[in-house]
């Protein structure tokens, strides 16, 4: 028969929640830093192509 486990203390819950939140904050800070470096053209770890003509190379499936 199933027996309920012991209750988790408030401090343990708070510690686990803070660990989880700090992970997300660290990832968000890293993403923001990368975005800032891209905007200032100082990025050394992110490569992207610049497309000057956005609409000129559209592919159409219609045969006319």
PDB file as gemmi writes it, atoms N, CA and C in Angstrom:
CRYST1    1.000    1.000    1.000  90.00  90.00  90.00 P 1                      
ATOM      1  N   UNK A   1       0.827  -1.171   0.000  1.00  0.00           N  
ATOM      2  CA  UNK A   1       0.000   0.000   0.000  1.00  0.00           C  
ATOM      3  C   UNK A   1       0.886   1.254   0.000  1.00  0.00           C  
ATOM      4  N   UNK A   2       0.469   2.268  -0.744  1.00  0.00           N  
ATOM      5  CA  UNK A   2       1.260   3.491  -0.868  1.00  0.00           C  
ATOM      6  C   UNK A   2       1.227   4.296   0.425  1.00  0.00           C  
ATOM      7  N   UNK A   3       2.404   4.757   0.815  1.00  0.00           N  
ATOM      8  CA  UNK A   3       2.526   5.559   2.030  1.00  0.00           C  
ATOM      9  C   UNK A   3       3.049   6.933   1.634  1.00  0.00           C  
ATOM     10  N   UNK A   4       2.441   8.011   2.115  1.00  0.00           N  
ATOM     11  CA  UNK A   4       2.933   9.342   1.757  1.00  0.00           C  
ATOM     12  C   UNK A   4       4.332   9.592   2.312  1.00  0.00           C  
ATOM     13  N   UNK A   5       5.122  10.307   1.530  1.00  0.00           N  
ATOM     14  CA  UNK A   5       6.480  10.637   1.971  1.00  0.00           C  
ATOM     15  C   UNK A   5       6.426  11.757   2.998  1.00  0.00           C  
ATOM     16  N   UNK A   6       7.562  11.991   3.632  1.00  0.00           N  
ATOM     17  CA  UNK A   6       7.630  13.086   4.603  1.00  0.00           C  
ATOM     18  C   UNK A   6       7.519  14.417   3.880  1.00  0.00           C  
ATOM     19  N   UNK A   7       6.989  15.384   4.573  1.00  0.00           N  
ATOM     20  CA  UNK A   7       6.782  16.718   4.009  1.00  0.00           C  
ATOM     21  C   UNK A   7       8.122  17.438   3.822  1.00  0.00           C  
ATOM     22  N   UNK A   8       8.264  18.135   2.681  1.00  0.00           N  
ATOM     23  CA  UNK A   8       9.467  18.915   2.412  1.00  0.00           C  
ATOM     24  C   UNK A   8       9.368  20.251   3.142  1.00  0.00           C  
ATOM     25  N   UNK A   9      10.441  20.639   3.797  1.00  0.00           N  
ATOM     26  CA  UNK A   9      10.425  21.883   4.578  1.00  0.00           C  
ATOM     27  C   UNK A   9      10.376  23.104   3.663  1.00  0.00           C  
ATOM     28  N   UNK A  10       9.944  24.229   4.236  1.00  0.00           N  
ATOM     29  CA  UNK A  10       9.848  25.475   3.467  1.00  0.00           C  
ATOM     30  C   UNK A  10      11.216  25.922   2.980  1.00  0.00           C  
ATOM     31  N   UNK A  11      12.225  25.765   3.826  1.00  0.00           N  
ATOM     32  CA  UNK A  11      13.571  26.207   3.433  1.00  0.00           C  
ATOM     33  C   UNK A  11      14.105  25.374   2.267  1.00  0.00           C  
ATOM     34  N   UNK A  12      13.829  24.077   2.278  1.00  0.00           N  
ATOM     35  CA  UNK A  12      14.287  23.211   1.185  1.00  0.00           C  
ATOM     36  C   UNK A  12      13.586  23.581  -0.117  1.00  0.00           C  
ATOM     37  N   UNK A  13      12.273  23.868  -0.038  1.00  0.00           N  
ATOM     38  CA  UNK A  13      11.525  24.304  -1.224  1.00  0.00           C  
ATOM     39  C   UNK A  13      12.104  25.601  -1.768  1.00  0.00           C  
ATOM     40  N   UNK A  14      12.395  26.539  -0.852  1.00  0.00           N  
ATOM     41  CA  UNK A  14      12.919  27.844  -1.246  1.00  0.00           C  
ATOM     42  C   UNK A  14      14.291  27.710  -1.914  1.00  0.00           C  
ATOM     43  N   UNK A  15      15.135  26.850  -1.364  1.00  0.00           N  
ATOM     44  CA  UNK A  15      16.462  26.619  -1.947  1.00  0.00           C  
ATOM     45  C   UNK A  15      16.331  26.061  -3.355  1.00  0.00           C  
ATOM     46  N   UNK A  16      15.483  25.046  -3.527  1.00  0.00           N  
ATOM     47  CA  UNK A  16      15.308  24.431  -4.851  1.00  0.00           C  
ATOM     48  C   UNK A  16      14.742  25.419  -5.859  1.00  0.00           C  
ATOM     49  N   UNK A  17      13.788  26.230  -5.420  1.00  0.00           N  
ATOM     50  CA  UNK A  17      13.186  27.230  -6.305  1.00  0.00           C  
ATOM     51  C   UNK A  17      14.221  28.264  -6.731  1.00  0.00           C  
ATOM     52  N   UNK A  18      15.052  28.721  -5.785  1.00  0.00           N  
ATOM     53  CA  UNK A  18      16.078  29.709  -6.107  1.00  0.00           C  
ATOM     54  C   UNK A  18      17.137  29.158  -7.048  1.00  0.00           C  
ATOM     55  N   UNK A  19      17.494  27.901  -6.892  1.00  0.00           N  
ATOM     56  CA  UNK A  19      18.450  27.277  -7.811  1.00  0.00           C  
ATOM     57  C   UNK A  19      17.870  27.270  -9.219  1.00  0.00           C  
ATOM     58  N   UNK A  20      16.606  26.904  -9.332  1.00  0.00           N  
ATOM     59  CA  UNK A  20      15.948  26.862 -10.640  1.00  0.00           C  
ATOM     60  C   UNK A  20      15.857  28.253 -11.249  1.00  0.00           C  
ATOM     61  N   UNK A  21      15.478  29.256 -10.441  1.00  0.00           N  
ATOM     62  CA  UNK A  21      15.361  30.625 -10.945  1.00  0.00           C  
ATOM     63  C   UNK A  21      16.717  31.201 -11.344  1.00  0.00           C  
ATOM     64  N   UNK A  22      17.758  30.879 -10.591  1.00  0.00           N  
ATOM     65  CA  UNK A  22      19.089  31.388 -10.928  1.00  0.00           C  
ATOM     66  C   UNK A  22      19.592  30.813 -12.242  1.00  0.00           C  
ATOM     67  N   UNK A  23      19.229  29.571 -12.544  1.00  0.00           N  
ATOM     68  CA  UNK A  23      19.601  28.991 -13.839  1.00  0.00           C  
ATOM     69  C   UNK A  23      18.961  29.776 -14.975  1.00  0.00           C  
ATOM     70  N   UNK A  24      17.678  30.083 -14.840  1.00  0.00           N  
ATOM     71  CA  UNK A  24      16.989  30.817 -15.904  1.00  0.00           C  
ATOM     72  C   UNK A  24      17.522  32.235 -16.020  1.00  0.00           C  
ATOM     73  N   UNK A  25      17.837  32.868 -14.896  1.00  0.00           N  
ATOM     74  CA  UNK A  25      18.394  34.221 -14.943  1.00  0.00           C  
ATOM     75  C   UNK A  25      19.742  34.237 -15.647  1.00  0.00           C  
ATOM     76  N   UNK A  26      20.559  33.227 -15.401  1.00  0.00           N  
ATOM     77  CA  UNK A  26      21.877  33.143 -16.026  1.00  0.00           C  
ATOM     78  C   UNK A  26      21.747  32.988 -17.539  1.00  0.00           C  
ATOM     79  N   UNK A  27      20.822  32.150 -17.982  1.00  0.00           N  
ATOM     80  CA  UNK A  27      20.604  31.938 -19.416  1.00  0.00           C  
ATOM     81  C   UNK A  27      20.067  33.207 -20.068  1.00  0.00           C  
ATOM     82  N   UNK A  28      19.138  33.885 -19.400  1.00  0.00           N  
ATOM     83  CA  UNK A  28      18.574  35.123 -19.945  1.00  0.00           C  
ATOM     84  C   UNK A  28      19.637  36.210 -20.044  1.00  0.00           C  
ATOM     85  N   UNK A  29      20.505  36.306 -19.052  1.00  0.00           N  
ATOM     86  CA  UNK A  29      21.579  37.301 -19.065  1.00  0.00           C  
ATOM     87  C   UNK A  29      22.554  37.030 -20.206  1.00  0.00           C  
ATOM     88  N   UNK A  30      22.839  35.759 -20.450  1.00  0.00           N  
ATOM     89  CA  UNK A  30      23.736  35.381 -21.544  1.00  0.00           C  
ATOM     90  C   UNK A  30      23.115  35.734 -22.897  1.00  0.00           C  
ATOM     91  N   UNK A  31      21.820  35.490 -23.058  1.00  0.00           N  
ATOM     92  CA  UNK A  31      21.131  35.811 -24.310  1.00  0.00           C  
ATOM     93  C   UNK A  31      21.102  37.318 -24.541  1.00  0.00           C  
ATOM     94  N   UNK A  32      20.869  38.082 -23.487  1.00  0.00           N  
ATOM     95  CA  UNK A  32      20.859  39.538 -23.597  1.00  0.00           C  
ATOM     96  C   UNK A  32      22.241  40.068 -23.963  1.00  0.00           C  
ATOM     97  N   UNK A  33      23.264  39.487 -23.381  1.00  0.00           N  
ATOM     98  CA  UNK A  33      24.633  39.891 -23.678  1.00  0.00           C  
ATOM     99  C   UNK A  33      24.971  39.613 -25.140  1.00  0.00           C  
ATOM    100  N   UNK A  34      24.553  38.457 -25.652  1.00  0.00           N  
ATOM    101  CA  UNK A  34      24.792  38.124 -27.057  1.00  0.00           C  
ATOM    102  C   UNK A  34      24.051  39.089 -27.967  1.00  0.00           C  
ATOM    103  N   UNK A  35      22.820  39.423 -27.626  1.00  0.00           N  
ATOM    104  CA  UNK A  35      22.040  40.367 -28.434  1.00  0.00           C  
ATOM    105  C   UNK A  35      22.703  41.740 -28.468  1.00  0.00           C  
ATOM    106  N   UNK A  36      23.205  42.197 -27.326  1.00  0.00           N  
ATOM    107  CA  UNK A  36      23.895  43.489 -27.280  1.00  0.00           C  
ATOM    108  C   UNK A  36      25.152  43.466 -28.133  1.00  0.00           C  
ATOM    109  N   UNK A  37      25.908  42.370 -28.086  1.00  0.00           N  
ATOM    110  CA  UNK A  37      27.139  42.292 -28.868  1.00  0.00           C  
ATOM    111  C   UNK A  37      26.842  42.246 -30.363  1.00  0.00           C  
ATOM    112  N   UNK A  38      25.739  41.620 -30.749  1.00  0.00           N  
ATOM    113  CA  UNK A  38      25.357  41.586 -32.165  1.00  0.00           C  
ATOM    114  C   UNK A  38      24.966  42.981 -32.631  1.00  0.00           C  
ATOM    115  N   UNK A  39      24.218  43.699 -31.811  1.00  0.00           N  
ATOM    116  CA  UNK A  39      23.781  45.045 -32.189  1.00  0.00           C  
ATOM    117  C   UNK A  39      24.947  46.024 -32.310  1.00  0.00           C  
ATOM    118  N   UNK A  40      25.996  45.817 -31.537  1.00  0.00           N  
ATOM    119  CA  UNK A  40      27.148  46.719 -31.586  1.00  0.00           C  
ATOM    120  C   UNK A  40      28.249  46.192 -32.499  1.00  0.00           C  
ATOM    121  N   UNK A  41      27.966  45.119 -33.239  1.00  0.00           N  
ATOM    122  CA  UNK A  41      28.922  44.487 -34.167  1.00  0.00           C  
ATOM    123  C   UNK A  41      30.208  44.054 -33.478  1.00  0.00           C  
ATOM    124  N   UNK A  42      30.126  43.576 -32.256  1.00  0.00           N  
ATOM    125  CA  UNK A  42      31.297  43.104 -31.527  1.00  0.00           C  
ATOM    126  C   UNK A  42      31.241  41.596 -31.285  1.00  0.00           C  
ATOM    127  N   UNK A  43      30.304  40.923 -31.876  1.00  0.00           N  
ATOM    128  CA  UNK A  43      30.136  39.497 -31.635  1.00  0.00           C  
ATOM    129  C   UNK A  43      31.228  38.705 -32.335  1.00  0.00           C  
ATOM    130  N   UNK A  44      31.848  37.784 -31.588  1.00  0.00           N  
ATOM    131  CA  UNK A  44      32.880  36.920 -32.153  1.00  0.00           C  
ATOM    132  C   UNK A  44      32.431  35.463 -32.183  1.00  0.00           C  
ATOM    133  N   UNK A  45      31.292  35.173 -31.576  1.00  0.00           N  
ATOM    134  CA  UNK A  45      30.849  33.788 -31.481  1.00  0.00           C  
ATOM    135  C   UNK A  45      29.550  33.528 -32.229  1.00  0.00           C  
ATOM    136  N   UNK A  46      29.011  34.521 -32.896  1.00  0.00           N  
ATOM    137  CA  UNK A  46      27.727  34.370 -33.569  1.00  0.00           C  
ATOM    138  C   UNK A  46      27.873  34.860 -34.999  1.00  0.00           C  
ATOM    139  N   UNK A  47      27.654  33.977 -35.957  1.00  0.00           N  
ATOM    140  CA  UNK A  47      27.806  34.318 -37.365  1.00  0.00           C  
ATOM    141  C   UNK A  47      26.440  34.302 -38.039  1.00  0.00           C  
ATOM    142  N   UNK A  48      26.188  35.309 -38.861  1.00  0.00           N  
ATOM    143  CA  UNK A  48      24.919  35.387 -39.568  1.00  0.00           C  
ATOM    144  C   UNK A  48      25.141  36.113 -40.881  1.00  0.00           C  
ATOM    145  N   UNK A  49      24.306  35.788 -41.858  1.00  0.00           N  
ATOM    146  CA  UNK A  49      24.402  36.427 -43.161  1.00  0.00           C  
ATOM    147  C   UNK A  49      23.474  37.619 -43.247  1.00  0.00           C  
ATOM    148  N   UNK A  50      23.917  38.639 -43.958  1.00  0.00           N  
ATOM    149  CA  UNK A  50      23.097  39.829 -44.141  1.00  0.00           C  
ATOM    150  C   UNK A  50      22.452  39.733 -45.512  1.00  0.00           C  
ATOM    151  N   UNK A  51      21.125  39.771 -45.552  1.00  0.00           N  
ATOM    152  CA  UNK A  51      20.382  39.661 -46.796  1.00  0.00           C  
ATOM    153  C   UNK A  51      19.784  41.026 -47.106  1.00  0.00           C  
ATOM    154  N   UNK A  52      20.308  41.694 -48.150  1.00  0.00           N  
ATOM    155  CA  UNK A  52      19.840  43.034 -48.491  1.00  0.00           C  
ATOM    156  C   UNK A  52      18.503  43.010 -49.218  1.00  0.00           C  
ATOM    157  N   UNK A  53      18.260  41.979 -50.006  1.00  0.00           N  
ATOM    158  CA  UNK A  53      17.024  41.880 -50.778  1.00  0.00           C  
ATOM    159  C   UNK A  53      16.153  40.792 -50.168  1.00  0.00           C  
ATOM    160  N   UNK A  54      15.285  41.163 -49.274  1.00  0.00           N  
ATOM    161  CA  UNK A  54      14.480  40.178 -48.562  1.00  0.00           C  
ATOM    162  C   UNK A  54      13.399  39.551 -49.434  1.00  0.00           C  
ATOM    163  N   UNK A  55      12.704  40.341 -50.247  1.00  0.00           N  
ATOM    164  CA  UNK A  55      11.572  39.826 -50.998  1.00  0.00           C  
ATOM    165  C   UNK A  55      11.904  39.371 -52.401  1.00  0.00           C  
ATOM    166  N   UNK A  56      13.115  39.569 -52.879  1.00  0.00           N  
ATOM    167  CA  UNK A  56      13.422  39.276 -54.272  1.00  0.00           C  
ATOM    168  C   UNK A  56      13.617  37.789 -54.547  1.00  0.00           C  
ATOM    169  N   UNK A  57      13.938  36.993 -53.544  1.00  0.00           N  
ATOM    170  CA  UNK A  57      14.216  35.580 -53.769  1.00  0.00           C  
ATOM    171  C   UNK A  57      13.117  34.685 -53.218  1.00  0.00           C  
ATOM    172  N   UNK A  58      11.887  35.111 -53.301  1.00  0.00           N  
ATOM    173  CA  UNK A  58      10.797  34.282 -52.806  1.00  0.00           C  
ATOM    174  C   UNK A  58      10.511  33.165 -53.801  1.00  0.00           C  
ATOM    175  N   UNK A  59      10.215  31.996 -53.295  1.00  0.00           N  
ATOM    176  CA  UNK A  59       9.957  30.823 -54.130  1.00  0.00           C  
ATOM    177  C   UNK A  59       8.450  30.656 -54.276  1.00  0.00           C  
ATOM    178  N   UNK A  60       8.011  30.460 -55.498  1.00  0.00           N  
ATOM    179  CA  UNK A  60       6.591  30.306 -55.755  1.00  0.00           C  
ATOM    180  C   UNK A  60       6.327  28.924 -56.334  1.00  0.00           C  
ATOM    181  N   UNK A  61       5.265  28.268 -55.875  1.00  0.00           N  
ATOM    182  CA  UNK A  61       4.899  26.954 -56.382  1.00  0.00           C  
ATOM    183  C   UNK A  61       3.878  27.037 -57.513  1.00  0.00           C  
ATOM    184  N   UNK A  62       3.374  28.217 -57.793  1.00  0.00           N  
ATOM    185  CA  UNK A  62       2.371  28.379 -58.845  1.00  0.00           C  
ATOM    186  C   UNK A  62       3.040  28.356 -60.214  1.00  0.00           C  
ATOM    187  N   UNK A  63       2.525  27.517 -61.109  1.00  0.00           N  
ATOM    188  CA  UNK A  63       3.047  27.462 -62.481  1.00  0.00           C  
ATOM    189  C   UNK A  63       2.112  28.253 -63.372  1.00  0.00           C  
ATOM    190  N   UNK A  64       2.660  29.277 -64.009  1.00  0.00           N  
ATOM    191  CA  UNK A  64       1.826  30.119 -64.868  1.00  0.00           C  
ATOM    192  C   UNK A  64       2.270  30.021 -66.296  1.00  0.00           C  
TER     193      UNK A  64                                                      
END                                                                             
